[in-house]
């Protein structure tokens, strides 16, 4: 009896293995004997190749099932000696019963009997269509990011992007319609796959579907709802302008992706694709949205760059023109304000770039005054124009950082140095601190260990604390001014400075960040409340009381603590404590240690 138990167990194991192999639908599992006869053909093989078990089992292995990328087209399932002792992997194309072709991964391994004699081969096949598509999407995203961040024109960027989409995804027609707000129409500005008459095509921007003309209703749904839409290509107005006229008669679809800058529509990306591939593309709407967002951001930034460059060019031309007129006629002075208006260049742009734009405005006004005083010369002009270019470069850096900082993304906890997000904060408010005459002292150690956290969230914490310190210093400066006006102020008032001191160091497997200011401090009765939601000591309209509460939660999420030491009339010091990250240490375990 005892001898039969191993046999029963083996039979159960064999039955279980057979059930697993038969029920597998993701993998084709095929077994052959030493004469290349198929002895096993599971459900997965039926799905991938289209042949049933009855059609294949007991028959010679056909060599027409695959097309190999190697010099030989052999299916590589034959009993040759060089395949008798190793596992071999191939990337091939499977030819299905209906003639369609699928990219597949094929693994061939020998099968051995009880006596370790070769009894055939086991072939495991997987459909890698989705993997190939994902690879193409990655290639597109990399190419789009490269083009968007390259120092090229809008036309070069957009044409490069649509050519990349067309080439990598093997799509016959891709084009971008941009919205002309002056004429309230969409025009094809960038394309591949359209004939030379495509410039004649346009469609009107309307708010009511009753006024949609020219078989572009799917486009209307896209720009009115800000959503990705699709429809049959046949009958669409763009068919008149196809290079391949047979496309309009084929079973193809056209997909429309909105191009949005913030919440404003700037155009639509159109993709023409065979309907059989439509669902595969639409399942990756996130990728399409990322591509559209990158195009929109690139267009918006490059338009701003071109506008500012044009303003700089106009400034140089106008100054030269006025200078020439003064030399020839010794006539009237140029009316004040004409050059000053060049400072008002970017109304509606995010608040964070107002400082460099203001800098450009001041430079222009200085040139005006220099001209009025007769002191304008080539040296001054070159110096001021160089300053304008520097401000333009600064705007580009601020815009790039603002986009990264403001996108909400999925959780991105990783090993980082706290000094990186800490210093990145100054890309956003560094100029503000400088304009307010606040001195920044930094004692940032380069030897501290990394922590496990999210860059954007840490930057948000540091930005909140530094912003509060800035406001505290502004408020306390008014107190200092009043003390000085009363007569003989104390010595500490005379020597007081608007200062923020930032320090980082490591101690007992923790990284510390200290941010200290010389403001008026926090009253003792408020110390225990400052991390409570909606609690604020600021005036109405100047704070929500959520900043420190959110910062507290963020630091707690990373297994750390945030505390404050403060004394009235002497200032405040915020201390952030984060656990050192290591492969054997999980900071989440320490969340409840305080």
C-alpha positions in Angstrom: 0.0 0.0 0.0 2.8 2.4 0.9 4.5 1.9 -2.4 1.3 2.9 -4.3 1.1 6.3 -2.6 4.0 7.9 -4.6 2.4 6.5 -7.8 -1.0 8.0 -6.8 0.7 11.3 -6.0 2.5 11.3 -9.4 -0.8 10.5 -11.2 -2.5 13.5 -9.4 0.5 15.7 -10.2 0.3 14.7 -13.9 -3.4 15.3 -14.0 -3.0 18.7 -12.4 -0.3 19.6 -14.9 -2.4 18.5 -17.8 -5.3 20.6 -16.5 -3.1 23.7 -16.2 -1.6 23.2 -19.7 -4.9 22.6 -21.3 -6.7 25.5 -19.6 -3.9 28.1 -20.4 -5.2 30.6 -22.9 -2.3 33.1 -22.8 0.4 30.6 -23.8 0.3 28.1 -26.7 1.8 24.8 -25.3 2.7 22.3 -28.0 4.5 18.9 -27.6 6.1 16.8 -30.4 7.7 13.4 -30.5 11.0 12.5 -32.0 9.4 12.2 -35.4 8.1 15.7 -35.2 4.5 14.5 -34.8 2.3 16.8 -32.6 1.2 14.9 -29.5 -0.2 17.9 -27.5 -2.0 21.1 -28.6 -3.6 23.2 -25.9 -6.3 25.9 -25.9 -3.7 28.6 -26.1 -2.3 27.2 -29.3 -5.8 27.1 -30.8 -6.3 30.8 -29.9 -2.9 31.9 -31.3 -2.8 29.8 -34.5 -6.5 29.3 -35.2 -6.2 25.5 -35.6 -8.1 23.2 -33.3 -6.6 20.3 -31.4 -8.3 17.8 -33.7 -6.7 19.5 -36.7 -3.2 19.3 -35.3 -2.6 16.4 -32.9 -1.2 13.3 -34.6 0.0 15.2 -37.6 3.5 16.2 -38.8 4.6 19.6 -37.5 4.0 22.0 -40.4 6.8 24.4 -41.3 4.4 27.1 -42.4 3.3 28.1 -38.8 6.1 30.7 -38.4 8.3 33.1 -40.3 11.6 33.3 -38.5 13.7 36.5 -38.5 16.9 34.4 -38.9 18.2 33.3 -42.4 16.3 30.1 -42.2 12.5 29.9 -42.2 12.5 26.6 -40.4 9.9 26.3 -37.6 12.8 25.0 -35.4 10.7 22.2 -34.0 12.6 19.3 -35.7 14.6 16.7 -33.8 18.1 17.7 -34.6 21.0 16.8 -32.3 22.0 20.4 -31.6 18.6 21.0 -30.0 18.6 17.9 -27.7 20.1 19.5 -24.7 19.3 23.1 -24.5 16.4 25.6 -24.3 16.2 27.9 -27.3 14.2 31.2 -27.5 13.1 32.9 -30.7 11.2 36.0 -31.7 9.1 35.0 -34.7 5.9 35.8 -36.6 3.1 33.2 -36.3 1.0 32.6 -39.5 -2.5 31.9 -38.3 -5.0 29.7 -40.1 -6.8 32.8 -41.6 -3.5 34.1 -43.0 -3.1 36.9 -40.4 0.3 37.3 -38.8 1.1 37.7 -35.1 4.5 38.5 -33.5 5.3 35.7 -31.0 7.9 34.6 -28.6 8.8 30.9 -29.1 10.7 28.8 -26.6 11.8 25.3 -27.6 13.0 22.8 -25.0 13.7 19.1 -25.2 11.4 16.5 -23.5 13.0 13.5 -21.8 11.4 10.2 -20.8 11.8 8.1 -17.7 15.2 6.9 -18.8 16.3 10.4 -19.7 15.9 9.5 -23.4 14.9 12.3 -25.7 11.2 11.8 -26.5 10.4 15.0 -28.3 10.2 18.8 -27.8 8.1 21.1 -25.8 7.2 24.4 -27.6 5.8 27.4 -25.6 4.5 30.3 -27.6 3.3 33.7 -26.5 1.6 36.4 -28.4 3.7 39.6 -28.0 1.6 42.0 -30.0 0.9 44.2 -27.0 4.6 44.1 -26.0 5.5 45.3 -29.5 2.9 48.1 -29.4 4.2 49.1 -25.9 7.7 49.3 -27.3 6.5 51.5 -30.1 4.7 53.7 -27.7 7.8 54.1 -25.6 9.8 55.0 -28.7 7.2 57.6 -29.6 7.2 59.2 -26.2 11.0 59.3 -26.2 11.0 60.9 -29.6 8.2 63.4 -28.7 10.0 64.4 -25.5 13.3 64.9 -27.5 11.6 67.1 -30.2 9.6 69.2 -27.7 12.7 70.0 -25.7 14.9 70.6 -28.8 15.8 74.2 -29.8 13.8 74.0 -33.0 10.8 75.9 -34.4 7.2 75.0 -33.9 6.9 73.7 -37.5 10.0 71.5 -37.1 8.8 70.2 -33.8 5.2 69.3 -35.0 6.3 67.9 -38.3 8.9 65.7 -36.5 6.3 64.5 -34.1 3.7 63.5 -36.7 6.4 61.8 -38.8 7.5 59.8 -35.7 3.9 58.7 -35.0 3.4 57.8 -38.7 6.7 55.9 -39.0 6.8 54.1 -35.6 3.1 53.1 -35.5 2.9 52.5 -39.3 0.0 54.9 -39.7 -0.7 56.3 -43.2 -2.2 59.7 -42.3 -1.4 61.9 -39.3 -2.2 65.6 -39.2 -2.6 68.5 -36.7 -5.3 71.2 -37.0 -4.6 74.3 -35.0 -7.3 76.8 -33.9 -7.1 80.3 -35.4 -9.0 82.3 -32.8 -9.1 85.4 -35.0 -11.1 83.6 -37.8 -12.6 81.0 -35.4 -11.5 78.2 -37.7 -9.4 75.1 -37.6 -6.7 74.8 -40.2 -4.3 71.9 -41.1 -0.9 73.2 -40.1 1.2 70.0 -40.0 0.6 66.7 -41.8 1.8 63.5 -43.4 -0.2 61.5 -45.9 -2.3 64.4 -47.3 -2.0 65.8 -50.8 -0.8 69.3 -51.7 -4.3 70.8 -51.6 -4.7 70.2 -47.8 -4.4 73.9 -47.1 -7.9 74.4 -48.6 -9.4 72.3 -45.8 -10.7 74.0 -42.7 -13.7 73.6 -40.4 -15.4 76.3 -38.3 -15.3 76.3 -34.5 -18.8 76.3 -33.2 -20.6 75.9 -29.9 -23.7 74.3 -31.3 -23.9 71.0 -33.1 -26.6 72.5 -35.4 -23.9 74.5 -37.1 -21.5 71.6 -37.8 -20.9 71.2 -41.5 -18.8 69.0 -43.7 -19.0 65.6 -41.9 -16.7 66.6 -39.0 -19.1 65.8 -36.2 -16.5 63.7 -34.4 -14.2 66.7 -34.5 -16.9 68.8 -32.9 -17.3 66.3 -30.1 -13.6 66.4 -29.4 -13.2 70.2 -29.2 -16.5 70.8 -27.5 -16.0 68.1 -24.8 -12.2 68.1 -24.6 -12.3 64.2 -25.1 -10.7 61.7 -27.4 -13.2 60.7 -30.1 -13.2 58.6 -33.2 -15.4 57.7 -36.2 -15.4 56.1 -39.6 -13.0 57.7 -42.1 -15.3 57.2 -45.0 -17.3 60.4 -45.5 -15.1 62.6 -43.4 -14.2 65.9 -45.0 -10.5 65.2 -45.0 -11.0 62.3 -47.4 -10.9 64.8 -50.3 -7.3 65.6 -49.5 -5.8 62.0 -49.0 -2.7 61.1 -51.0 -4.0 57.5 -51.1 -7.5 57.9 -52.4 -8.3 54.2 -51.7 -8.1 55.0 -47.9 -11.4 56.8 -48.0 -13.1 53.6 -49.3 -11.3 51.2 -46.9 -12.4 50.1 -43.5 -10.4 52.8 -41.6 -11.1 55.0 -38.6 -10.0 58.5 -37.7 -9.1 59.3 -34.1 -9.2 62.9 -32.8 -7.2 63.9 -29.7 -7.6 67.4 -28.3 -4.6 69.6 -27.8 -5.1 71.6 -24.6 -2.9 74.3 -23.0 -4.1 74.6 -19.4 -7.9 74.6 -20.1 -7.8 76.3 -23.5 -8.0 74.4 -26.7 -5.3 75.1 -29.3 -5.9 72.4 -31.8 -6.6 68.7 -32.6 -4.3 65.8 -33.4 -5.9 63.5 -36.0 -4.7 59.9 -36.6 -6.1 57.7 -39.5 -5.8 54.0 -38.7 -7.3 50.7 -40.0 -10.4 49.9 -37.9 -8.8 46.5 -37.0 -6.1 48.4 -35.0 -8.4 51.1 -33.6 -9.2 49.4 -30.4 -5.6 48.6 -29.7 -4.8 52.3 -30.0 -7.8 53.5 -28.0 -6.9 51.2 -25.1 -3.8 53.4 -24.6 -5.6 56.7 -24.3 -3.2 57.7 -21.6 -0.3 57.5 -24.1 -2.3 59.5 -26.6 -3.1 62.1 -23.9 0.6 62.3 -22.9 1.6 62.8 -26.6 -1.1 65.5 -26.9 0.0 67.2 -23.7 3.6 67.3 -24.8 2.6 68.7 -28.2 0.5 71.4 -26.5 3.1 72.3 -24.0 5.8 72.5 -26.7 3.6 74.7 -28.9 2.7 77.0 -26.0 6.3 77.4 -24.9 7.7 77.9 -28.3 5.0 80.5 -29.1 6.1 82.4 -26.0 9.8 82.1 -27.0 9.0 83.4 -30.5 6.9 86.3 -29.1 9.7 87.3 -26.7 12.3 87.0 -29.3 10.2 89.1 -31.6 9.8 91.7 -28.9 13.6 91.7 -28.4 14.1 92.1 -32.1 11.5 94.9 -32.3 13.1 96.6 -29.4 16.5 96.6 -31.1 15.0 97.8 -34.4 13.0 100.6 -32.8 15.9 101.8 -30.8 18.1 101.9 -33.8 15.4 103.6 -35.9 14.9 106.3 -33.3 18.7 106.8 -32.8 19.1 107.3 -36.6 16.3 109.8 -36.6 18.0 111.8 -33.8 21.3 111.8 -35.7 19.7 113.0 -38.9 17.1 115.5 -37.7 18.1 116.3 -34.1 14.3 116.3 -33.7 11.8 115.7 -31.0 12.2 113.1 -28.3 10.3 109.8 -28.7 7.1 109.9 -26.8 7.4 108.3 -23.3 5.9 105.0 -22.8 6.2 103.6 -26.3 9.2 101.4 -25.4 7.9 100.9 -21.9 4.9 99.1 -23.2 7.2 96.4 -24.5 7.4 95.3 -20.8 3.8 94.3 -21.0 4.5 91.2 -23.1 2.8 88.2 -21.6 -0.5 89.1 -20.1 -2.2 86.0 -18.7 1.0 84.0 -18.3 1.4 82.2 -14.9 2.3 84.5 -12.0 5.6 82.8 -11.5 7.2 84.4 -14.6 6.0 87.9 -13.8 9.4 88.7 -12.2 11.6 88.1 -15.3 8.9 89.8 -17.5 9.1 92.8 -15.1 12.9 92.7 -15.5 12.5 93.0 -19.2 10.1 95.9 -18.7 12.7 97.7 -16.5 15.4 97.2 -19.1 13.2 98.7 -21.8 12.4 101.7 -19.6 16.1 102.2 -18.8 16.8 102.3 -22.5 14.1 104.9 -22.9 15.6 107.1 -20.2 19.1 106.7 -21.7 17.8 107.8 -25.1 16.0 110.8 -23.6 19.2 111.8 -21.8 21.2 111.3 -25.0 23.3 108.6 -23.3 22.3 105.7 -25.5 25.2 104.1 -27.3 26.0 100.7 -28.8 27.7 99.5 -25.6 24.7 100.2 -23.5 22.4 98.8 -26.1 24.4 95.5 -26.4 24.5 95.2 -22.6 20.7 95.7 -22.2 19.8 93.4 -25.0 22.1 90.7 -23.4 20.1 91.2 -20.2 16.8 90.7 -22.1 18.1 87.4 -23.5 19.1 86.2 -20.0 15.6 87.0 -18.8 14.1 85.0 -21.7 16.3 82.0 -20.7 15.1 82.4 -17.1 11.5 82.3 -18.3 12.1 79.1 -20.1 13.7 77.5 -17.0 10.8 78.6 -14.8 8.1 77.3 -17.3 9.9 73.9 -17.5 10.1 73.7 -13.7 6.5 74.9 -13.1 5.2 72.1 -15.4 7.1 69.4 -13.6 6.1 70.8 -10.1 2.4 71.4 -10.8 1.6 67.8 -12.5 0.1 65.4 -10.4 1.4 62.1 -11.0 1.2 58.7 -9.5 3.2 58.1 -6.4 6.9 58.3 -7.2 8.7 57.4 -4.0 12.3 56.9 -4.7 15.8 57.2 -3.3 16.7 60.9 -3.4 18.9 63.5 -1.7 16.9 66.1 0.2 19.1 68.9 -1.2 17.7 68.4 -4.7 14.1 69.4 -4.0 15.3 71.9 -1.4 17.4 73.8 -4.0 14.7 73.4 -6.6 12.4 75.6 -4.5 14.5 78.6 -5.4 13.6 78.2 -9.0 10.1 79.2 -8.0 10.7 81.9 -5.3 14.4 82.7 -5.5 13.8 86.0 -7.2 11.0 86.9 -4.8 13.3 86.5 -1.9 16.0 88.5 -3.6 13.6 91.3 -4.4 12.5 91.5 -0.8 16.2 91.8 0.3 16.1 88.5 2.3 19.5 87.0 2.9 19.7 83.2 2.4 22.4 81.4 4.4 22.8 77.7 3.4 24.8 75.0 5.3 23.9 72.0 3.1 26.0 68.9 3.6 27.1 66.9 0.6 27.8 63.9 2.8 24.2 63.1 4.0 22.6 59.8 3.0 19.5 59.6 0.7 15.9 59.3 1.9 13.0 57.4 0.4 10.5 60.1 -0.6 8.8 61.9 -3.5 10.6 64.9 -5.0 7.6 67.0 -5.8 6.0 66.5 -2.4 9.2 67.3 -0.5 9.6 70.4 -2.7 6.0 71.3 -1.8 6.9 71.1 2.0 10.0 73.2 1.6 8.2 75.8 -0.6 5.5 76.2 2.1 7.9 76.7 4.9 10.1 79.1 3.0 7.0 81.1 1.8 5.8 81.3 5.5 9.3 82.5 6.5 9.2 85.2 3.7 5.8 86.5 5.0 6.9 86.4 8.6 10.0 88.5 7.7 7.9 91.0 5.8 5.5 91.4 8.7 8.3 91.8 11.3 10.1 94.3 9.1 7.2 96.7 9.7 7.6 96.2 13.4 11.3 97.0 13.2 10.6 100.1 11.2 8.2 101.4 13.8 10.7 100.7 16.6 13.4 102.7 14.7 11.0 105.6 14.2 10.3 105.9 17.9 13.7 107.2 18.8 16.7 105.3 20.1 16.0 101.6 19.3 17.7 98.7 21.1 21.0 97.4 19.6 19.3 94.2 18.3 16.9 96.3 16.3 19.8 98.3 14.7 21.6 95.0 13.7 18.5 93.1 12.6 18.6 91.5 9.2 15.9 89.8 7.1 17.5 86.4 7.0 16.7 82.7 6.4 19.2 80.0 7.4 18.9 76.6 5.9 20.9 73.6 7.2 21.0 69.9 6.5 22.8 67.2 8.4 22.6 63.5 9.4 22.4 62.0 12.8 21.5 58.6 14.2 20.2 57.2 10.8 18.1 60.3 10.2 18.5 63.2 7.8 17.6 66.6 9.2 16.6 69.8 7.4 16.3 73.0 9.4 14.8 76.2 8.1 15.2 79.1 10.4 14.1 82.8 10.0 14.7 86.0 11.9 11.0 87.0 11.9 8.8 87.9 14.8 8.3 84.3 15.9 5.0 82.5 16.8 3.2 83.2 20.1 3.3 80.3 22.6 -0.5 79.9 22.6 -0.4 79.2 18.8 2.5 76.8 18.6 0.4 73.7 19.2 -2.1 74.7 16.6 -0.1 75.6 13.5 -0.2 72.1 12.0 -4.0 71.9 12.4 -6.1 72.2 9.2 -7.4 75.7 8.3 -5.6 77.3 11.2 -3.8 80.5 10.1 -2.6 83.8 11.6 -2.6 85.5 8.3 -5.1 88.1 7.1 -8.2 87.0 5.3 -7.3 86.3 1.6 -3.6 85.7 2.3 -3.7 82.1 3.5 -6.0 79.0 3.8 -4.3 77.4 6.8 -3.8 74.2 4.9 -0.1 74.5 4.0 1.5 73.3 7.2 -1.2 70.7 7.7 -0.5 69.2 4.3 3.3 69.4 5.0 2.8 67.6 8.2 1.0 64.8 6.4 3.6 64.5 3.7 6.5 64.2 6.1 4.5 61.6 8.1 3.9 59.7 4.9 7.7 59.4 4.5 8.1 58.1 8.0 9.5 61.4 9.3 8.5 64.2 11.6 8.2 68.0 11.4 8.4 70.3 14.4 8.9 74.0 15.2 10.8 75.9 17.8 9.9 79.6 18.1 10.3 82.6 20.4 8.6 85.9 19.9 10.8 88.7 18.6 13.6 86.1 17.8 12.2 84.0 15.0 11.2 80.4 14.2 13.0 77.2 13.3 11.2 74.3 11.5 13.0 71.0 11.7 12.2 68.1 9.3 13.4 64.7 10.3 13.5 61.9 7.7 14.8 58.3 8.1 17.9 57.4 6.0 17.0 55.0 3.2 18.6 51.6 2.9 17.7 48.3 1.4 17.2 46.7 4.8 15.3 49.6 6.4 11.7 50.5 5.8 10.8 54.1 6.9 7.1 53.3 7.0 7.8 51.2 10.2 8.6 54.4 12.1 5.5 56.4 11.2 4.0 56.0 14.6 7.2 56.5 16.6 6.4 60.1 17.5 
